[in-house]
């Protein structure tokens, strides 16, 4: 997910995406602890996506 794509979305869409990503991160962390997550690098990617969404939300709030 690129920041350019996120900037095109509305604030409501970004908030719902942030909620979805947070749930996904929780599920990935849980699966990793239990030993079922085959690709642990996905946790890092999800965290970065969350940071991108939060950054774009902050940018939109400043305008």
C-alpha positions in Angstrom: 0.0 0.0 0.0 1.4 3.3 -1.0 0.9 6.7 0.6 -0.3 8.1 -2.8 -3.2 5.6 -2.8 -4.0 6.5 0.8 -4.1 10.3 0.1 -6.9 9.7 -2.4 -9.2 8.2 0.2 -11.5 10.0 2.5 -11.0 10.3 6.3 -13.8 7.8 6.9 -12.2 5.3 4.6 -8.9 5.8 6.3 -10.3 5.3 9.7 -12.0 2.1 8.7 -8.8 0.9 7.1 -6.9 1.7 10.3 -9.3 -0.4 12.3 -9.1 -3.3 9.9 -5.2 -3.1 9.9 -5.2 -3.1 13.7 -7.3 -6.2 13.9 -5.1 -7.9 11.3 -2.0 -7.0 13.3 -3.5 -8.5 16.4 -4.4 -11.7 14.6 -0.9 -11.9 13.1 0.7 -11.4 16.5 -1.5 -14.0 18.1 -0.8 -16.5 15.3 2.9 -15.9 15.6 2.9 -16.6 19.4 0.9 -19.8 18.9 3.2 -20.8 16.1 0.8 -20.8 13.2 2.1 -17.8 11.3 4.1 -19.0 8.3 5.3 -15.5 7.3 6.3 -13.5 10.3 7.5 -10.6 8.1 3.8 -9.7 7.5 3.6 -8.3 11.0 6.3 -5.7 10.1 4.5 -4.9 6.9 1.2 -4.4 8.7 2.8 -2.1 11.3 4.3 0.0 8.5 0.9 0.2 6.7 -0.7 1.4 10.0 2.0 4.1 10.3 1.3 5.2 6.7 -2.4 5.5 7.4 -1.8 7.5 10.6 0.6 9.8 8.8 -2.0 10.5 6.0 -4.7 11.1 8.6 -2.4 13.6 10.4 -1.7 15.3 7.1 -5.5 15.6 6.3 -6.2 16.9 9.8 -3.7 19.7 9.3 -5.3 21.0 6.1 
